[in-house]
């Protein structure tokens, strides 16, 4: 459950999405959007390249998907990757799309349901029950004034 104690320090009067930081393939993935309105997990093509994924890592598909700008895009392929959010680790399938976006990775309902996550945009966090303990992921504050800037980085960076 969520309470007033879970509200962000700047209060409840906002219209922010939930961005968290996750890891995959020994890389930190900032600006991971958690979106319970999305029926799929999405990984932009540029993020797959930063994770050293190649075209042969993608399962072929002939599907298309409607994206946030109202256009329909061809799904390049589907890739299975392990996503680590703190101690919560799940193998998920992501649709690979060549699209400019405000996120490095979009975790939709497939990831949310696989982890048992409950998100609250009002409270700006995600909660997951793991081994009888509630793990809380607070949203990462972002500033998108000049566009997309955050990059995937090695978790071994200095």
RAGI-V367213 format. One record per residue. RES is the residue in one small letter. PHI is phi as a letter, one per 30 degrees, with the letter a starting at -180 (none if undefined). Layout:
RES,PHI
RES,PHI
//
This chain:
x,none
x,c
x,b
x,d
x,d
x,d
x,d
x,d
x,d
x,d
x,j
x,d
x,d
x,a
x,b
x,c
x,d
x,c
x,c
x,b
x,c
x,b
x,b
x,a
x,h
x,h
x,b
x,d
x,c
x,d
x,h
x,c
x,d
x,c
x,b
x,d
x,d
x,c
x,d
x,b
x,c
x,b
x,b
x,d
x,e
x,d
x,d
x,d
x,d
x,d
x,c
x,i
x,d
x,c
x,e
x,d
x,d
x,c
x,d
x,d
x,a
x,c
x,d
x,b
x,b
x,d
x,c
x,d
x,c
x,i
x,c
x,c
x,c
x,d
x,d
x,d
x,l
x,b
x,b
x,c
x,b
x,c
x,c
x,c
x,c
x,i
x,d
x,d
x,b
x,b
x,d
x,b
x,c
x,b
x,d
x,c
x,b
x,d
x,b
x,d
x,b
x,d
x,b
x,c
x,a
x,c
x,c
x,c
x,e
x,e
x,d
x,e
x,d
x,d
x,c
x,i
x,d
x,b
x,c
x,b
x,d
x,e
x,d
x,h
x,a
x,b
x,c
x,b
x,d
x,b
x,h
x,i
x,b
x,d
x,c
x,c
x,c
x,d
x,d
x,d
x,d
x,b
x,b
x,c
x,c
x,c
x,j
x,d
x,b
x,d
x,c
x,d
x,b
x,d
x,d
x,c
x,d
x,c
//
